[in-house]
Structures are given as structure tokens and as C-alpha cells.
């Protein structure tokens, strides 16, 4: 039997380089899988990840693997794949080959090896679990065709040498995916907060803002975004704002309030000044927003803003009907019950009946208590004018 040619060092280095590139660019995995297949004389290569709690296959990528194969694997064969069962009790980085998983005689009777792999003209697999923790199993493998030889000791030695690089790249990719998902989730959550919130780096460049801040800064009444930076329009206020942001950004741990500060920002319309709180942003949130080490959160309060209450969250919180929530919003805005009834084209008695039902559902007994209760609800409507 002729021994296979071992890949040269340059080819291995080139693969490792692409591998780390794929950690920050998900599209790069296509090239990694193609090069893996070429390096090991494979007909195909694949990458999968699965939730261990319910055995759900959550991601697949492949070189020379058809959509039909992916669909069938996902729907029928993933749950009985002997390679997955082999990987589960072993630590991440353990080499996996079909010979290690199951004896050849037994493969002929196994539904996965006897039905699935021959259907797609695949025979041998060499790979590893790149991640194997309490919640996630991820793996990568190269597959040879039915006519291809078995992977030999030289192949195993080479694949073992690149396993640490495959693992590190997938770990980095996983962290980046988490950070992106966290950032998107945090942005959506901030959009429902009534207070204007702006995330900035140490130079006052705006990284993100919620819907309330978007609306406030669009008025350019004392504060605005210019050339990507949050700025106070009056020079003296802007100096203080930038100095406070820079001081806050010096402490991304977020544990020292003194690193932040409060200031007033005058408005060109002559209305009461904005009250601005600047505080350090924690290091984990800085990662989520793709900030450098320095970052700060800027919260802006407008004392002239009319009290508003979010109708939909009130309905969910207290089990109010749409009509009841609408009446609560009118009360919070200072309308008399008679005026609200007229505006909503209902009788005063109907409005009073609704109010009694609202009292019962919110645990209040007076209109003043009701208004203070609903105004304390921190959630506002999400109306973002720009993409985050």
C-alpha cells in the first residue's frame, strides 16, 4: 500500500492563517473547509454546532455538501449519528475517525453508516469536536468518497496538529456571535426605555442610541450629533461634556461613579436645561458594542417633556384592555376624566367604570396614586428612525 503524501509546512501554515481569518469573518469558513478537504484528499468537509439540551442542530456549513444532504441530516440522521455520540463524552479537541467510532463489521448494520453515507457517496471521516461544553457541541470534519482510502496514521498526525487552531478560531467566532447577539438585544431593550440613552466611545463618537435619544437629538436644541459625535451646541457646555465623557471612559469597569459626572446643558430655545448624566460603561458592554477599552453611557433628561406612559406595556403589566390603557394615558397626561370621555366618545359613566376597573387591576385607589404608578413604568415605545 502506498503511503499518502503528508501536506507540507507551507500548506498547513496557509490553512491555519485562513482559519484565524474565519474567526472574525464567518464567510471565511467556506475557504477553510475547502482547503481542509484538499489537504486531506477529501471529497467534502463540514462544520456543525448543536444545542446539547434538546439535541437541536443549530448551524451547518459545508464544502461540496448539497442542500438535500443537509436537510436529510438535520431531519433524520443527526440524532443517530454515531460520531456525535462518540464526541459527547470526550473533551473538545479529541480526534474522531470512523474507525475509532465503530468497527467496520458493525457499520454495515448501523442505519447511519449503512444508509446515509453511501447515499451521498461518502465513506471516511476525520475530524474533532471543537467545542464541547455544558450547552454546546460543535465539530468540524473532512469526508472521503466511497472510493477513497481510509485515513492513515500520517493523516491523523497532521489533523491532530491543526486541532488547537481550529478550536481557538471557533471559540473566537462563538464569542463574536454572542457579542453581536448581545449588542442587538441590548439595543432593542434600550429602545423601550423612556430616558434618552446614548452609547459613546472616549472621544464622544456615538456608537448607539435608543429611540428616545434619537428623537431628542434630532431637535438640535442644545444637544446634537455632528460628524458622528454628540455635542453640546454652546461651547462652554461642550467642553464640560467632552471632559466628563473622557473621564468616564477612563473607567470601563463601571464601579466608580466618581469617574462619571452630571451637568446641565443649555438649550437654544430658552427652555429649561437638559440634565445630563455620564457614567462609565462596563467592559462586557463595551465588548458587546464593539467599543475600544474606553466607553461611556450618556443619559439625558428633558424637564420639559410631557409625561408619557406606554400603552402596550401597561396592558401586559396590569392586564388592562386597550380602552383602559388609553384612559390611563390620558390621566397621566393631566386630562380630566370628563375631557377624556369626550375625546374617546364614551359617556362619563363608562369612563368612571373603566377607572374603577383600572384601580382594581393596578392596586391603586386614587387617581394621583394611579398616575404616579404608571409614570414609574420605565418602558417607552420603540420608534427608531435610523438603523442601529
N, C-alpha and C positions, 0 to 999 in steps of 0.2 A: 504493500500500500504506500502510495506517495504521500509524504507529509506536506501539509499545506504551508504556503509561504506566510511567514509572520509579518504583519504590517510594519513598515519602517518607522523610525522615531519621528520623522517629519510628519508623516500621516497622522500619527497619534497626537502630536502637538497641535496640528491643524484642527483635529476633531475637538480636542479639549478647548481650544480657543473659541470655536463656534458654540460649544456647549455653554460656556460662560456668557457669550453674547445672547444666547437664547434665554438666559435667566432674566434679562431685562427687556427682551423683545420676544413675545410669545410666538410671533411668526417665524422666529429663528429655529424653532424645534423641527420644522419641516426639513431644513438643511441638515440638522444633526441626525435625524432619523435616516435620511438618505445616505449620509456618509457612514453611519453605523452599518447599514445594510451592505454598502460597498466594501467596507473594511473587512467584514466577516463573511463575504461571499453569500450574503443573504438575499432572498427574493423579496422580503418585506421587513418592516420594522414598525413597532407600535409603542405607544405611551398611554397608560390608563391611570385613573385615580378613582377611588370609591369610598363612600361613607361606610365605616365599619358597623355603625349602629344598626342600620337596616339593610346592609348589603347592596346599596344603590350605586350603580356605576354613574359617576357624575361627569366624567370627562374622558374623551378618547381622541387620540391623534395618531396618524399613521402615514407611512410611506408605502405606496403600492398596495394599499388595502382599500377595497371597494366599500361604497356606502352600504351595499347589501350585506357584506360581511359584518360591518359594524352593527347594523340593525339586528341581525340574527344573533350576534354575540351578546348584544345588550339584552335582547328579549328572552333568549333561551339558554345560552351557554355560559355566560359569566358566572352564574350561581353554581355551576357544576364544574368549573374549570379547575382541574387538579393542581395547576401551577399556583392559583390563588390560595387554595387550601394548604399547599406546601409553604407558601410565603408567610401566611398569617402567624404561626407560632415562632417564626425566626426573626432575628434582628434585621433591621434595614441594612442593606449592603451585602447580604448573603447571596452568593451566586446561585442562579437557578438554571438548570438544564433539564430537558425531558428525562434523561437517563437518571437524574437524581430524584425526580418526582415519582417515576413509576417504571417498573420493569417492562421490557418490550412485550413479553407474553401477556401481561395484564392489559397493556394498551389496546390490544386487539379486541378486548371485551368492554373497554371503557367508552361510554357514549361520546365523550368529548373527543378523544383521540381517534375513535373508530368512525365517527360521523362528521364532526365539524371540520377538523383539519384536512382530511382528504378531500372534502367538498371544495375547499379553496386551494387545493394542491399545495398544502404546506406540510412539512414533516417535522423539522427540528427547531427548537427554540433555545436561545441562550439569553439570559437577562438577569435582572435583580430587582428587588423592591428598593426603591429609592427613599421612600418614606413609609414608616410603619409605626404609628403612634396609637394613642387611645382612640382616636376618632377617624384617622385617615390611613388608607393604604394606597400607595402609588408605585407604579413599576414601569420599567422600560425593557424591551426585548427585541432581538433580531430573530427572524424566522427564515429557515431554508426551505426550498421547494422539495417536493416528493422525491425528485431525482438527485437531490444534493446529498453529500456525505454527512455523517454525524459530526458534531463539533468535537475537536480533539483537545488534547491537553494544552497545546500551544494557544488555541483559541481561548480556552478557559483562563490561561495565564494573562493573556492580553486584556480580556474583558475585565478580569479582576483588577488589573492595574488602573483602568479608567473608571471603575465604580465610584471611588471617592469624589471624582469630579462631577459625575452625573448626579450624585446625591446632593452635593453642595449647590449645584445650579438649580435643581428642582426645589430645594429649600428656599433659596433666594427668590425664585419665581413665586413660590407659595406665599412668602411674606409680602411680596409686592401686590399679589392679587388680594390678599387680606387688607393691605393698606388702602388700595383703591376702593374696595367694597366698604371699608370703614369710612373713608372720606365721603363717599356718595351717601351713605346712611346718615352721617353726621350733618351733611349739608341739607338733606331732606328734613332732618329733625329741627335744625336751626330755622328753616323756612317757616315753621309753625310757631316760632317764638315771637311774641309781640314786640319785644325790645329790639331795636336796631343793633345788629351784631356784625362786625367786620373783622376778618382774619387778615393780619398783615405780617410781613417779614420785618426785619430790623430796620429797614430803610423806608418803612411806611408804604411799600408796594402792596396793593390789595391782592390777596390770594383767593379769597372767597368772601361772600357776604350773603346775609339772608334777605328775604323778600322785604322785610321792614326797612332794612338799611338801604336796599336798592331804591325804594320809594323816597326815603328821606334825602338821600344824597342827590337824587335826580333834581330836587328843588334848587340845589346850589344856594341854599340860604344859610351861609356861614360855613358850611362844610360841603366838599365836593370831591369827586375823583378826577384828577387831571394827570394825564400821561401815566396812568396806571397807579398813581399814588393818592392816598387820602390826604387832603389838605384843608386847613382852615383858611378861609379867604382873607381874614385880617392877619397881616404879617406877624404881629406880636403873638397872637394865638397860635399861629402855625409853628413858630419857634418852640413854644411850650409843648405843643402836640408832638412834634418830632422828637424833642428831647425826652419826653415821657415814654414814647414808643421805644426809643433806643434803649432807655434804662430798663424797661420791662423785658425787652428782647434779650437782655443780658442774662436773664434767669429763666431758662425754658423749663426748669423743674417745676415752676409754678407754686413753690411752697412759701415764698417770701413776698407778702403783699406789698412790703415797702419798695419792692423793685418796680411796682406799678405806680399809679397815681390817679388823681382826679383833677379835672379842670373845667372851667366854663369856656364856651366858645360863643362869641357874639354873633348875631345874625344881621344880615344887611337890611332885613325888613323892619328891624326895630322890635321884633317880638322878643319874649324872654329868651335868654341864652340857653343853648344846649348844655346839659350836664353830661360830661364825657368821663367814663371810667376806662382806664387802660390797665391791663393785667397781663402777666406772663402767660404764655401758652405752654402747656405741659409738653414734655419731649415726645410722648406717644402720639399726642395730637399733631405735633409738628411733623412726625413721620407720615401720618395719615394725609395731611395736606401737602405733602412733598415740600415742606419748608426746609431751609437750611437749619442749623442749630438754633438760630435766633428767630423768635417769633413772638407775637403778642395778639391779644384779643381786645378789640375796641368796642365798647358798648355805649350807645348814645341814647339819652333820654330827652324827649321833647316835651317840656312842661305845657306847651300849648296844644298838644294833641288831645283830641276829644276821646273820652273813654270809649273803648270798643270791646265787645265781647264776641267770641267766636261761636256762631250758631251751631254748627255741626258738632264740635267737641262738647258743647253743653248738652246737646241731645244724647250723645253717647254717655257722658258722665252721669247725668241725672235721670235719664230715661224720659226726657221731655219730648213732646210732639213738636212738629215743625212750627205750629201756631204758638205753642207755649214758649219755645225758644225765641221766636220773633218778638213776643211780648216782653220777654226778659231783656232782650237787646234794646228795646225801646225804653224800658225802665232805666237801664244803665246809662242811656244817653240823656236822661233827665226829662223824658216826656211824662206828662201826667197820664193816668190811666184813661181818662176821658179822651185826650188827644190821640192816644194810641188806638183806642177803639174806633175812633172816627177814621183814622188813617188806614186801618185794616178792614174797614167796612163791616164791623161787627158791633153788636149792642154793648152798652156799658156793663150790663149784667153778664153777658157772655165773657167779657174781658175779666170781670171780677171772679167769675167761676174758674177761668183759666188761672188766674193769680192764686186762688186758694189751692188749686192742684199743684201749682209750682211751689208754693210754700211747703206742701207736704212732701214733695219729691226732693227738695233741696235741704230740708230740715231747718227752714227759717220760719219766722212768724211775722216779720215786719219787712216793709219794702226796703228800708235802709240796710237791714241785715242781708237781704237778698242781693242788693246791688254790691255791697262790699264782698260778698261771697263770690259772685260771678266775675267781678273785676279782678279777683285774685287768681283766676284761671290763667295760666301762663301761655296758653296756646292761641295763636292767631292764624288767620287764613294764609294759605300759601299761594302767593301770586308773584312769581319771579318773572321779571321782564327779560332777563338775559339767561343764557346757558351758563351753568356753573362749571 
